[in-house]
Amino acid sequence: MVDWNKTFKAEYDYARSWLKSDQRFARHWQPLVRDLQRLMSDDGFDAGRASVLSDLRKKSTQGEGSLLGHKKVTPDRGLLEAVGAWSDDGAGLPDDTQKMRAAALKLLSHTYLLNRSGSRKVWIVSMPNDFVAWPSDDINARSPTQIALRILLRSSEEVFSQEQKKYLAVSTQQAMAWCQKAGIVLASAAKAASGKAGGKGVDAINLVKRWFADPATSVVDLQAYIDRLSIGLKAIIAMLNRGHFVLTDWIPLRTASTQDEINFLMSEAFTFPSRGEGMDTVYIERSFFTHDAGGVVHGQKNWTRVLVHELTHLVCGTEDVNIGRARYAHYGIGPHAGFPGSAAIRNADSWAFFLADCAGALTDGERNHALKII
């Protein structure tokens, strides 16, 4: 049974706590550990110190220095030497504190600054597939011997491939662009709603109506929707610009056993709404990169749509409104009496497709498919 309190933020804070005392690490590791301490702030990773993660991955394959330089070692040996727990015969049993310090280093060994464009910085944590829980829990549960610990520490086949990391990097860039373009549309719509209509204003108002106004929506309602969308998009842009946004998978779900857990595992992505986790994190799951034949958009466009959908949950408190069925675009999110504007403005996929439309990312066929009335 998955413990839903086992968030990435909880693992981040726990790992950070085990790095606080650099004196508990081997002498030649202490300067790097101090740099890792500085990397991990109260609010999240510091992009200005991202290079220390590359230093960590390099250091884990270097033994202690000698006159001839550094001996090449495997990552499990490097990390165990860092915490004073390596023995050549594998007979020594690391104590619990050594295991937790090694778990913290292992977590950071698979953490990357995904992209850095202007002030936007996105992190990805791509733990190896051999892990079935966050490193602190998994290493504690499945490392009764040094040999067992070595196996986990040298695991390297990560959950996200290099190609998938690139796709996610593009998605975050496009998500920001969609938000910015939608902000321009909403600024024009706000002017038109206040009586300062121009050609662009009328087009902008009609675009908002397309996704959020049913026949009974009043002028006052429409203005409220414009305001809510504007505030939400500004909040998303500000969040992305803070530089602490993290993408990962929910590792404990890898052993999902109940139907509810399996549903989350096989979803595209999820997050805790309204920043309920305490860190800006979106969990990328098994169906994210699959091709859903029944979906409205596909490939890179869909990956950006999913990310935007989750960002509206995370930052704006949107829902997956269930009227008839959960209102995803493949089911139909055209606003009407059976799915009124008051529901659409709360619906994450309505936001995501509105943003895509503002950015000119939808074909006529895709738009019509999403706006079907059911």
Secondary structure by P-SEA (a helix, b strand, c coil): cccccccaaaaaaaaaaaacccccccccaaaaaaaaaaacccccccccccaaaaaaaaaaacccccccccccccaaaaaaaaaccccccccccccaaaaaaaaaaaaaaacccccccccbbbbbbbccccccccaaaaaacccccaaaaaaaaacccccccaaaaaaaaaaaaaaaaaaaaaaaaaaaaaaaaaccccaaaaaaaaaaaaccccccccaaaaaaaaaaaaaaaaaaaaaaacccbbbbccccccccccaaaaaaaacccccccccccccbbbbbcccccccccccccccaaaaaaaaaaaaaaaccccccccccccccccccccccccccaaaaaacaaaaaaaaaaaaccccaaaaaaaaccc
